[in-house]
Each structure stands twice: as structure tokens, then as C-alpha cells.
């Protein structure tokens, strides 16, 4: 007997993407069924609770929000749900962050309908999938990370700029001081700070600094 189709929630802030996914998956309704669509984090969490999808297809960036934050909220709301990122951003740091949060896959938006259905089917069966184009780079980055060739905090998912900001936080500089040192705006510093908090799993500067010291980020 054929298994029922996988129930899919799509989350993207562009209507064109939703239109494209509906068209792309239309020929595979017996395998994957879009049961709901959302355009922001709040809508995604509500849809997850209301429709109980098997999988959530999510972009890394949503308008004014982070798809990574959305992933964390979705998995808190429904731990058994499988979150799969599908994005144009082919940065391996996003992959590390997504997997650390509990995502089950990271795909790129150049997939065909057949490839997407195949990937979702394999993920639903228990696999963790990364886009082939990224897989080799991830392996190389992991080897270099193990050898200590990256910047401090890379193993925690910090970007190089976030590492610089965190180092200046540890040294006691304010946002204004960090902005002056790095020749960027205070808003840019605040944006990096939010990313640091998310990746370290903290909510304030004091705890971020304490975590950096405890983890020996800046030995």
C-alpha cells in the first residue's frame, strides 16, 4: 500500500517562491502535499501547531527576521517536526548553524521538483541531507576547523566579523566603542550582537562574555 503524501509547510517571505513551489510540486501530489504556507516566523509557528506538518521548508532569511530563529521556535513548538532549509545562500556557516539548531536538511533553490521530492522523502525517512554543492565544502571546512585554521569561535558558528565583535565585547568596549574600532555603524554592531547571542544561546552581553571565557574562545 502506498504511504500517504508527506505534509509540507512552506515558509518564505516572497509570494513568487510560494507560487513556484506549488507549481513545482503539483505533479507530485501523491508524494508531497503542501498543507499550509507562511511568510514570517509567527505565521510559521501558528501553522505548525494548526496543521502538524511532517516537514517545514524554510528560507534562511525572512523579511526583517532570521530563518534560523524561526527554526528554533518551530522546533520548540513541535519538536517532532523536520525543518529543512531551502535558500539561495550557499554559505557553509549557515549550514553549521542550521544543523546546530536541529535542522534536518539544507538545500539550495536550484533544485528541480524531482530532486526536492526525493530529498524530502529521504529526510522524512531519517536522513540528514546537505545540498551536494555544499557537502564537499562542508567536509573541507570541518577538517580545517579541526586543525584550528579558522578564527576564534568558528566552532560555535560565529562568522569572522562576529568573532571580532565578541572579542571587543570581552575586552569591555561598548557598542559605540566597537563601532568606532571596526569603522561600522552601531546598528551593524547590534545586528552582529544579536547573531552572537543566538549562536551562543544567551540573551545578554554579560552572559555572552562569560560563555566566551568559559568555552575558551579567545585563548
C-alpha positions, 0 to 999 in steps of 0.5 A: 500500500502506498504511504500517504503524501508527506505534509509540507509547510512552506515558509518564505517571505516572497509570494513568487517562491510560494507560487513556484513551489506549488507549481513545482510540486503539483505533479507530485501530489501523491508524494508531497502535499503542501498543507499550509504556507507562511511568510514570517516566523509567527505565521510559521509557528501558528501553522505548525501547531494548526496543521502538524506538518511532517516537514517545514521548508524554510528560507534562511532569511525572512523579511526583517527576521532570521530563518534560523530563529524561526527554526528554533521556535518551530522546533520548540513548538513541535519538536517532532517536526523536520525543518529543512532549509531551502535558500539561495545562500550557499554559505557553509556557516549557515549550514553549521548553524542550521544543523546546530539548531536541529535542522534536518536538511539544507538545500539550495533553490536550484533544485528541480521538483524531482530532486526536492521530492526525493530529498524530502522523502529521504529526510522524512525517512531519517536522513540528514541531507546537505545540498551536494554543492555544499557537502564537499565544502562542508567536509573541507571546512570541518577538517580545517576547523579541526586543525584550528585554521579558522578564527576564534569561535568558528566552532560555535558558528560565529562568522569572522566579523562576529568573532571580532565583535565578541572579542571587543565585547570581552575586552569591555568596549561598548557598542559605540566603542566597537563601532568606532574600532571596526569603522561600522555603524552601531546598528551593524554592531547590534545586528552582529550582537544579536547573531552572537547571542543566538549562536551562543544561546544567551540573551545578554552581553554579560552572559555572552562574555562569560560563555566566551571565557568559559568555552575558551574562545579567545585563548 
